[in-house]
Structures are given as C-alpha cells and as structure tokens.
Amino acid sequence: MNKAENLKRLSACRVVAVIRLNSTEVLIETAEALLAGGVIGIELTMTTPGALKGIEALAKHVGDRGVIGVGTVLDPATARDAMSGGAEFVVSPAFDASVHEAVASAGKLSMPGAYTPTEILKAWNAGADVVKVFPSSSLGPSYFKDVLSALPFLKLMPTGGVDATNAGTWVKAGAVCVGAGSNLVSRELVEKKDWEGITKRARAFVTSVM
C-alpha cells in the first residue's frame, strides 16, 4: 500500500501502539495481541534491542494486517534501514530535516516530533504527514483545540500520557490518531505473556477513540 492508504488506515483505527521492550523475543505475539484488539498501528522503537530485525519480523508476519512503523529515529541511515526492513512510517522525538527527507524520498509516512506551535508548523511546512506532539502529557487535549483553532489543516498525534480513559478526548480535540506506549503495551503484561490482557487494553483504546 502507498503512504496515503496507510495514513487512511491509521486515521481510521486512530491508535498507534508504541512498543518499547527489552528484546524482540515475543514481539510477534505482542503484535498479534494488539491486532486481536483492533489496533493496527504498530510502532517499534529503536530503543528496543534488535529493533531493525524486529521490524523485518513484524513486516513478514503481520504486515498484511497491520501498519508497521519505527520510532525514536534520530538519523537518516536508521530510517532507511528500517524502511528497507518494512517500516511504513517513521517517528522521531523531534524534527530533523535529514531524517524527514530520507523518509519522504522513500514514499513512506513521516511523523516527526514537535512541541510548540512554531516547531509543529516548521515540521508541517517541511512536508510531515503527521506531527507527533511530544511529550503531550504536560499539555493536555485543550492544547490541540487551541493549536487547531488557528491551524486547522494540521494532522497531529499526541504521544506521552495517553491512556484508554483520555484517548477519546484527544481525538475529540482534533487528533488524527493517538500514540500509546506503556499504558497500552505494558512490559509487565509482556513479561507475563498475558496476551489477553494486552488485547483487552487494545480494545479499550479502540472503544475510547470511536
């Protein structure tokens, strides 16, 4: 699928699971649990050991059902390696022109991070497909309302502090989708191999944003 179709799929689901694990040993099982709960956006961060091989495994095993992405990308080489492995979207904690250019030239979704209106607009004007507002935990949904009232054309995704109780509020405030880390993919649940627990959390998120 092209990036427009993938963005449409992510926008319809409205939830991107941000996976940060100590290893990729049970990565496929984690992804399957998320998919069973209706979450198709699966972002594996580069802070996970063996992340690039993990992305290849995700693309091979669940890429036909989910939209696979890579997170915490800080340089263009990493972005290119992840996209070669099957990443359809690339997320960064802040805007870096060289990373964005590498992603854009590959025809994948560019999701750089920003915080202030100036940073958000800079990333958007450079061609970002979605701007990740990070960390959003200290801002709150009202921040999106304020920013989008002046800049309604933006596509924003909050990451940080998003849980099943407030995900819907973020969407109502204008978020195109939400990024959820430990509140969705709990390391404790993963370590216990409690796949049903992760599926239940995924369902709760999906219910919240619909």
C-alpha positions in Angstrom: 0.0 0.0 0.0 1.1 3.6 -0.6 1.5 6.1 2.2 -1.9 7.7 1.5 -3.6 4.4 2.0 -1.6 3.7 5.2 -2.4 7.1 6.6 -6.1 6.4 5.9 -5.9 3.1 7.7 -4.1 4.7 10.8 -6.6 7.5 10.8 -9.5 5.0 10.8 -8.0 3.0 13.6 -6.8 6.1 15.5 -4.4 4.2 17.7 -0.7 3.6 17.3 0.8 1.2 19.7 4.3 2.3 20.7 6.3 -0.8 21.6 9.4 -0.5 23.8 10.7 -3.8 25.0 13.9 -5.3 26.4 14.1 -7.7 23.5 12.2 -8.8 20.4 11.7 -12.4 21.7 7.9 -12.1 22.0 7.4 -9.2 19.6 5.2 -11.1 17.2 3.0 -12.4 20.0 2.7 -8.8 21.3 1.7 -7.6 17.8 -0.9 -10.4 17.4 -2.4 -9.4 20.7 -2.7 -5.8 19.6 -4.2 -6.8 16.3 -6.8 -9.0 18.0 -7.9 -5.9 19.9 -8.3 -3.8 16.8 -5.0 -1.8 17.0 -3.3 -2.0 13.6 -0.7 0.8 14.1 2.4 -0.9 15.5 5.5 1.2 16.1 8.6 -0.5 17.4 11.1 2.0 18.9 14.8 1.9 18.1 15.4 1.8 21.9 14.4 -1.9 21.7 17.5 -4.1 21.3 17.4 -5.7 17.8 14.7 -3.3 16.6 15.7 -3.5 12.9 15.4 -7.3 12.8 12.2 -6.9 14.8 10.7 -4.6 12.2 11.6 -7.2 9.5 9.8 -9.9 11.5 6.8 -7.7 12.0 6.6 -6.9 8.3 6.9 -10.6 7.4 4.4 -11.9 9.9 1.8 -9.2 10.4 2.5 -6.6 7.7 -0.5 -7.7 5.7 -2.8 -6.9 8.6 -1.1 -4.0 10.4 0.8 -0.8 9.5 4.3 -1.3 10.8 6.4 1.7 11.8 9.7 2.6 13.6 10.1 5.1 16.4 12.8 7.1 18.1 14.6 7.5 14.8 17.4 10.1 15.1 19.3 9.8 11.8 18.6 9.1 8.1 20.6 5.9 8.0 18.4 4.3 10.6 15.3 5.5 8.9 16.5 4.0 5.6 17.4 0.7 7.3 14.0 0.4 9.0 12.1 1.2 5.8 14.1 -1.4 3.9 13.0 -3.8 6.5 9.4 -3.0 6.1 8.6 0.1 8.1 5.8 2.1 6.5 6.0 5.1 8.9 8.9 6.7 10.7 8.5 8.5 14.0 11.1 10.8 15.6 11.0 12.6 19.0 11.9 15.9 17.2 12.1 17.3 13.7 15.3 16.6 11.8 15.3 17.7 8.1 17.7 14.9 7.0 15.5 12.2 8.6 12.4 13.7 7.1 13.9 13.9 3.6 15.0 10.3 3.7 11.5 9.2 4.7 9.8 11.4 2.1 12.1 10.3 -0.7 11.2 6.7 0.1 7.5 7.4 -0.1 6.8 6.5 3.5 4.9 8.3 6.2 7.0 11.0 8.0 5.9 11.6 11.6 8.5 13.9 13.3 8.0 15.2 16.8 7.4 18.8 17.9 6.1 20.6 21.0 5.5 24.3 20.4 3.3 25.8 17.7 6.4 27.1 16.0 8.0 23.6 16.0 4.8 22.0 14.8 4.4 24.4 11.9 8.0 24.0 10.9 7.7 20.2 10.7 4.4 20.5 8.8 5.7 23.0 6.3 8.7 20.7 5.6 6.2 18.1 4.5 5.4 16.0 7.5 2.4 13.7 7.1 1.6 13.7 10.8 3.3 15.7 13.5 3.8 13.8 16.7 3.3 16.2 19.6 5.7 15.1 22.3 5.6 15.0 25.3 1.9 15.5 25.3 1.4 14.5 28.9 2.1 18.1 30.1 -0.1 19.7 27.5 -3.5 18.1 27.5 -6.2 17.9 24.8 -7.1 21.6 25.2 -3.7 22.4 23.7 -4.8 20.6 20.5 -8.0 22.6 20.4 -6.1 25.9 20.7 -3.5 25.0 18.1 -6.0 23.6 15.6 -8.3 26.6 16.0 -5.6 28.7 14.4 -4.1 25.9 12.2 -7.0 23.6 11.4 -5.1 21.9 8.5 -2.6 20.2 10.8 -2.6 16.4 11.4 -1.5 15.9 15.0 -0.8 12.8 17.1 -0.2 13.1 20.9 2.3 10.7 22.5 3.0 10.6 26.2 0.4 10.2 28.9 -2.3 8.8 26.6 -4.4 6.1 28.1 -7.7 4.4 27.5 -9.6 7.0 29.7 -8.4 10.1 27.8 -7.6 8.8 24.2 -11.1 9.7 23.1 -10.8 13.2 24.5 -7.6 13.7 22.4 -9.4 12.6 19.3 -12.4 14.9 20.0 -9.9 17.7 20.4 -8.7 17.1 16.9 -6.0 14.4 17.0 -5.9 12.3 13.8 -4.7 9.4 16.0 -3.0 8.8 19.4 0.3 7.2 20.2 0.2 5.0 23.3 3.2 3.3 25.0 3.2 1.6 28.3 -0.4 2.3 29.0 -1.2 0.0 26.1 1.8 -2.3 25.8 2.7 -2.9 29.4 6.1 -4.5 29.9 4.6 -6.3 32.9 1.9 -7.9 30.7 4.5 -8.8 28.1 6.8 -10.4 30.6 3.9 -12.4 31.9 2.9 -13.3 28.3 -0.6 -12.0 29.2 -1.7 -11.6 25.6 -5.3 -11.5 26.5 -4.5 -8.6 28.9 -2.9 -6.6 26.0 -5.8 -7.4 23.7 -8.2 -6.1 26.4 -6.2 -2.9 26.6 -6.2 -2.5 22.8 -10.0 -3.0 22.7 -10.4 -0.4 25.5 -8.3 2.1 23.4 -10.2 1.5 20.2 -13.5 1.9 22.1 -12.4 5.1 23.6 -11.5 6.7 20.2 -14.5 5.7 18.3 
